[in-house]
Amino acid sequence: MLTHRIAKTLLAGMLIAAATPSLAAEPASPPPPTKAKKQAKKIIDENGNALICKKVRLTGSRVPKDTCASAAEWKELEAEGYRD
């Protein structure tokens, strides 16, 4: 009786496996590539100066902060060792 129950279980498993589509048939399409470089936003301040805003991760924080500066100020920061 036990072997009969095992045989039924194996047969049921084989039927289910045969009825389902193969998992290895075709891989799903990969997600679209993401941009490696973060996009900087350009805005105009109240004096008419163009500012470039970037998301900056501060040490000790997991949340990036928007930091805006002129192109010359960003060049100064990069010369001092700032990396985005």
ABEGO torsion letter per residue (X at the ends): XAAAAAAAAAAAAAAAAAABBBAAABBBBBBBBBBABBBBBBBBBAAGBBBBBBBBBBBGBABBBBBBBBAAAAAAAAAAGBBX
